[in-house]
Amino acid sequence: MVLRHAALKQQEDNLRGQVRQLTDAQRKQYYQLEVDQVKDPDTFAVLNWFFVAGLHHFYLGKFVRGGVNLSLFLLSILLLVIFPNHWVGYSVLIGILVIELPQLLNSQNIVHHHNNQIMTKCLAKVLQTKT
């Protein structure tokens, strides 16, 4: 479930407030955990332009969905090569387009939501660790 921008921003602000309340050692640990896991919205958007191939799913670590998307894309290409101008290959491509178009139009919020989830997990891990 992806939230609206205002709700995502509020959630992020709350998380950042919690991070500011950590001790210096905890904050350092938090940022070490977070740095490699948060994703760049611009990179996601660029990969999303190749939505037919599902590269944006791999970027967020959704390997099953990315694999299904890539497999369907390759299947549609194969069908178009074997049966040029046949409706099946085009149907698969159009189906992928219809399913993935909302991802393209909502990419900033999708990555923002993903990053908020990462922040929540990192914060929970730091709070569980004794310092």
ChimeraX commands (.cxc) that place a marker at each C-alpha (Angstrom):
marker #1 position 0.00,0.00,0.00 radius 0.5
marker #1 position 1.41,3.36,-1.00 radius 0.5
marker #1 position 0.33,6.44,0.89 radius 0.5
marker #1 position -0.16,9.96,-0.40 radius 0.5
marker #1 position 2.77,12.35,-0.39 radius 0.5
marker #1 position 1.61,14.32,2.67 radius 0.5
marker #1 position 1.16,11.16,4.74 radius 0.5
marker #1 position 4.56,9.85,3.63 radius 0.5
marker #1 position 6.23,13.15,4.52 radius 0.5
marker #1 position 4.56,13.14,7.95 radius 0.5
marker #1 position 5.69,9.56,8.53 radius 0.5
marker #1 position 9.25,10.45,7.50 radius 0.5
marker #1 position 9.27,13.53,9.77 radius 0.5
marker #1 position 8.14,11.37,12.71 radius 0.5
marker #1 position 10.89,8.84,12.00 radius 0.5
marker #1 position 13.53,11.56,11.68 radius 0.5
marker #1 position 12.35,12.98,15.02 radius 0.5
marker #1 position 12.84,9.59,16.63 radius 0.5
marker #1 position 16.32,9.33,15.11 radius 0.5
marker #1 position 17.22,12.75,16.55 radius 0.5
marker #1 position 16.34,11.45,20.03 radius 0.5
marker #1 position 18.86,8.61,19.79 radius 0.5
marker #1 position 22.22,8.82,21.52 radius 0.5
marker #1 position 25.20,9.71,19.33 radius 0.5
marker #1 position 26.32,6.07,19.21 radius 0.5
marker #1 position 22.83,4.89,18.29 radius 0.5
marker #1 position 22.49,7.58,15.61 radius 0.5
marker #1 position 25.82,6.52,14.12 radius 0.5
marker #1 position 24.67,2.89,14.07 radius 0.5
marker #1 position 21.32,3.93,12.54 radius 0.5
marker #1 position 22.95,5.86,9.69 radius 0.5
marker #1 position 25.36,3.01,9.00 radius 0.5
marker #1 position 22.39,0.67,8.62 radius 0.5
marker #1 position 20.36,3.11,6.57 radius 0.5
marker #1 position 22.95,4.35,4.09 radius 0.5
marker #1 position 23.10,1.26,1.87 radius 0.5
marker #1 position 19.40,0.43,2.04 radius 0.5
marker #1 position 17.55,3.61,1.11 radius 0.5
marker #1 position 16.83,4.02,-2.58 radius 0.5
marker #1 position 17.07,7.04,-4.84 radius 0.5
marker #1 position 13.72,8.09,-6.34 radius 0.5
marker #1 position 15.42,9.33,-9.53 radius 0.5
marker #1 position 17.13,5.99,-10.16 radius 0.5
marker #1 position 13.83,4.21,-9.61 radius 0.5
marker #1 position 12.12,6.59,-12.04 radius 0.5
marker #1 position 14.77,6.00,-14.73 radius 0.5
marker #1 position 14.50,2.24,-14.32 radius 0.5
marker #1 position 10.74,2.61,-14.35 radius 0.5
marker #1 position 10.87,4.00,-17.89 radius 0.5
marker #1 position 11.89,0.46,-18.77 radius 0.5
marker #1 position 8.76,-0.71,-16.92 radius 0.5
marker #1 position 8.08,-3.39,-19.48 radius 0.5
marker #1 position 11.22,-5.22,-18.35 radius 0.5
marker #1 position 10.53,-4.73,-14.60 radius 0.5
marker #1 position 13.95,-3.36,-13.67 radius 0.5
marker #1 position 12.45,-1.02,-11.09 radius 0.5
marker #1 position 11.18,-4.00,-9.10 radius 0.5
marker #1 position 14.69,-5.44,-8.85 radius 0.5
marker #1 position 15.95,-2.04,-7.63 radius 0.5
marker #1 position 13.58,-2.16,-4.64 radius 0.5
marker #1 position 14.45,-5.78,-3.91 radius 0.5
marker #1 position 11.16,-7.19,-5.20 radius 0.5
marker #1 position 12.85,-10.01,-7.09 radius 0.5
marker #1 position 9.82,-12.22,-7.62 radius 0.5
marker #1 position 7.74,-9.43,-9.13 radius 0.5
marker #1 position 10.70,-8.28,-11.19 radius 0.5
marker #1 position 11.32,-11.82,-12.39 radius 0.5
marker #1 position 7.70,-12.29,-13.39 radius 0.5
marker #1 position 7.70,-8.95,-15.19 radius 0.5
marker #1 position 10.96,-9.69,-17.01 radius 0.5
marker #1 position 9.77,-13.20,-17.94 radius 0.5
marker #1 position 6.52,-11.87,-19.38 radius 0.5
marker #1 position 8.43,-9.24,-21.32 radius 0.5
marker #1 position 10.80,-11.83,-22.78 radius 0.5
marker #1 position 7.85,-14.11,-23.57 radius 0.5
marker #1 position 6.10,-11.32,-25.45 radius 0.5
marker #1 position 9.26,-10.60,-27.47 radius 0.5
marker #1 position 9.63,-14.30,-28.25 radius 0.5
marker #1 position 5.99,-14.49,-29.35 radius 0.5
marker #1 position 6.43,-11.45,-31.57 radius 0.5
marker #1 position 9.53,-12.98,-33.18 radius 0.5
marker #1 position 7.89,-16.36,-33.73 radius 0.5
marker #1 position 4.48,-14.98,-34.71 radius 0.5
marker #1 position 5.02,-11.48,-36.13 radius 0.5
marker #1 position 1.97,-9.24,-35.97 radius 0.5
marker #1 position 0.02,-11.77,-33.90 radius 0.5
marker #1 position -2.24,-10.42,-31.17 radius 0.5
marker #1 position -0.83,-12.61,-28.35 radius 0.5
marker #1 position 2.60,-10.95,-28.16 radius 0.5
marker #1 position 1.08,-7.50,-28.32 radius 0.5
marker #1 position -1.52,-8.47,-25.71 radius 0.5
marker #1 position 1.17,-9.48,-23.23 radius 0.5
marker #1 position 3.05,-6.21,-23.79 radius 0.5
marker #1 position -0.11,-4.16,-23.39 radius 0.5
marker #1 position -1.01,-6.14,-20.26 radius 0.5
marker #1 position 2.37,-5.32,-18.73 radius 0.5
marker #1 position 1.90,-1.68,-19.68 radius 0.5
marker #1 position -1.52,-1.49,-18.03 radius 0.5
marker #1 position -0.26,-3.12,-14.84 radius 0.5
marker #1 position 2.97,-1.12,-14.63 radius 0.5
marker #1 position 1.74,2.32,-15.69 radius 0.5
marker #1 position 0.60,3.23,-12.15 radius 0.5
marker #1 position 4.12,2.39,-10.95 radius 0.5
marker #1 position 5.52,4.89,-13.40 radius 0.5
marker #1 position 3.07,7.61,-12.45 radius 0.5
marker #1 position 3.53,7.07,-8.72 radius 0.5
marker #1 position 7.25,6.35,-8.59 radius 0.5
marker #1 position 8.21,9.11,-6.13 radius 0.5
marker #1 position 5.67,7.94,-3.56 radius 0.5
marker #1 position 6.59,4.29,-4.04 radius 0.5
marker #1 position 10.25,4.97,-3.24 radius 0.5
marker #1 position 9.33,7.32,-0.39 radius 0.5
marker #1 position 7.17,4.56,1.13 radius 0.5
marker #1 position 9.98,2.01,0.64 radius 0.5
marker #1 position 12.52,4.32,2.29 radius 0.5
marker #1 position 10.19,4.97,5.24 radius 0.5
marker #1 position 9.90,1.22,5.75 radius 0.5
marker #1 position 13.71,0.91,5.68 radius 0.5
marker #1 position 14.02,3.75,8.19 radius 0.5
marker #1 position 11.50,2.04,10.49 radius 0.5
marker #1 position 13.40,-1.27,10.33 radius 0.5
marker #1 position 16.77,0.39,10.94 radius 0.5
marker #1 position 15.37,2.36,13.88 radius 0.5
marker #1 position 13.85,-0.78,15.40 radius 0.5
marker #1 position 17.15,-2.65,15.01 radius 0.5
marker #1 position 19.10,0.14,16.70 radius 0.5
marker #1 position 16.62,0.34,19.57 radius 0.5
marker #1 position 16.90,-3.44,20.10 radius 0.5
marker #1 position 20.69,-3.26,20.28 radius 0.5
marker #1 position 22.19,-2.52,23.66 radius 0.5
marker #1 position 24.72,0.31,23.58 radius 0.5
marker link #1:1,2 radius 0.2
marker link #1:2,3 radius 0.2
marker link #1:3,4 radius 0.2
marker link #1:4,5 radius 0.2
marker link #1:5,6 radius 0.2
marker link #1:6,7 radius 0.2
marker link #1:7,8 radius 0.2
marker link #1:8,9 radius 0.2
marker link #1:9,10 radius 0.2
marker link #1:10,11 radius 0.2
marker link #1:11,12 radius 0.2
marker link #1:12,13 radius 0.2
marker link #1:13,14 radius 0.2
marker link #1:14,15 radius 0.2
marker link #1:15,16 radius 0.2
marker link #1:16,17 radius 0.2
marker link #1:17,18 radius 0.2
marker link #1:18,19 radius 0.2
marker link #1:19,20 radius 0.2
marker link #1:20,21 radius 0.2
marker link #1:21,22 radius 0.2
marker link #1:22,23 radius 0.2
marker link #1:23,24 radius 0.2
marker link #1:24,25 radius 0.2
marker link #1:25,26 radius 0.2
marker link #1:26,27 radius 0.2
marker link #1:27,28 radius 0.2
marker link #1:28,29 radius 0.2
marker link #1:29,30 radius 0.2
marker link #1:30,31 radius 0.2
marker link #1:31,32 radius 0.2
marker link #1:32,33 radius 0.2
marker link #1:33,34 radius 0.2
marker link #1:34,35 radius 0.2
marker link #1:35,36 radius 0.2
marker link #1:36,37 radius 0.2
marker link #1:37,38 radius 0.2
marker link #1:38,39 radius 0.2
marker link #1:39,40 radius 0.2
marker link #1:40,41 radius 0.2
marker link #1:41,42 radius 0.2
marker link #1:42,43 radius 0.2
marker link #1:43,44 radius 0.2
marker link #1:44,45 radius 0.2
marker link #1:45,46 radius 0.2
marker link #1:46,47 radius 0.2
marker link #1:47,48 radius 0.2
marker link #1:48,49 radius 0.2
marker link #1:49,50 radius 0.2
marker link #1:50,51 radius 0.2
marker link #1:51,52 radius 0.2
marker link #1:52,53 radius 0.2
marker link #1:53,54 radius 0.2
marker link #1:54,55 radius 0.2
marker link #1:55,56 radius 0.2
marker link #1:56,57 radius 0.2
marker link #1:57,58 radius 0.2
marker link #1:58,59 radius 0.2
marker link #1:59,60 radius 0.2
marker link #1:60,61 radius 0.2
marker link #1:61,62 radius 0.2
marker link #1:62,63 radius 0.2
marker link #1:63,64 radius 0.2
marker link #1:64,65 radius 0.2
marker link #1:65,66 radius 0.2
marker link #1:66,67 radius 0.2
marker link #1:67,68 radius 0.2
marker link #1:68,69 radius 0.2
marker link #1:69,70 radius 0.2
marker link #1:70,71 radius 0.2
marker link #1:71,72 radius 0.2
marker link #1:72,73 radius 0.2
marker link #1:73,74 radius 0.2
marker link #1:74,75 radius 0.2
marker link #1:75,76 radius 0.2
marker link #1:76,77 radius 0.2
marker link #1:77,78 radius 0.2
marker link #1:78,79 radius 0.2
marker link #1:79,80 radius 0.2
marker link #1:80,81 radius 0.2
marker link #1:81,82 radius 0.2
marker link #1:82,83 radius 0.2
marker link #1:83,84 radius 0.2
marker link #1:84,85 radius 0.2
marker link #1:85,86 radius 0.2
marker link #1:86,87 radius 0.2
marker link #1:87,88 radius 0.2
marker link #1:88,89 radius 0.2
marker link #1:89,90 radius 0.2
marker link #1:90,91 radius 0.2
marker link #1:91,92 radius 0.2
marker link #1:92,93 radius 0.2
marker link #1:93,94 radius 0.2
marker link #1:94,95 radius 0.2
marker link #1:95,96 radius 0.2
marker link #1:96,97 radius 0.2
marker link #1:97,98 radius 0.2
marker link #1:98,99 radius 0.2
marker link #1:99,100 radius 0.2
marker link #1:100,101 radius 0.2
marker link #1:101,102 radius 0.2
marker link #1:102,103 radius 0.2
marker link #1:103,104 radius 0.2
marker link #1:104,105 radius 0.2
marker link #1:105,106 radius 0.2
marker link #1:106,107 radius 0.2
marker link #1:107,108 radius 0.2
marker link #1:108,109 radius 0.2
marker link #1:109,110 radius 0.2
marker link #1:110,111 radius 0.2
marker link #1:111,112 radius 0.2
marker link #1:112,113 radius 0.2
marker link #1:113,114 radius 0.2
marker link #1:114,115 radius 0.2
marker link #1:115,116 radius 0.2
marker link #1:116,117 radius 0.2
marker link #1:117,118 radius 0.2
marker link #1:118,119 radius 0.2
marker link #1:119,120 radius 0.2
marker link #1:120,121 radius 0.2
marker link #1:121,122 radius 0.2
marker link #1:122,123 radius 0.2
marker link #1:123,124 radius 0.2
marker link #1:124,125 radius 0.2
marker link #1:125,126 radius 0.2
marker link #1:126,127 radius 0.2
marker link #1:127,128 radius 0.2
marker link #1:128,129 radius 0.2
marker link #1:129,130 radius 0.2
marker link #1:130,131 radius 0.2
view
